[in-house]
């Protein structure tokens, strides 16, 4: 969960709604890539995506 631009706590059982093609067009990558594991990725945001969960 992100509140006021900061990570507050993890969430589970989420549903993501939106057009898959539009999601890829609206990806914004952060500048926080760290090489710690065999697979690495920076934090990303998808503008206009709807997320729901518990």
KALIN-V448436 format. One record per backbone hydrogen bond with DSSP energy under -1.0 kcal/mol. NH is the residue of the N-H (numbers start at 1). CO is the residue of the C=O. If there is no record, write none. Layout:
# KALIN-V448436
((NH	CO) (NH	CO))
This chain:
# KALIN-V448436
((3	6) (6	3) (8	1) (15	52) (17	50) (23	19) (24	20) (25	21) (26	22) (28	45) (30	43) (36	34) (45	28) (47	26) (49	46) (50	17) (52	15))
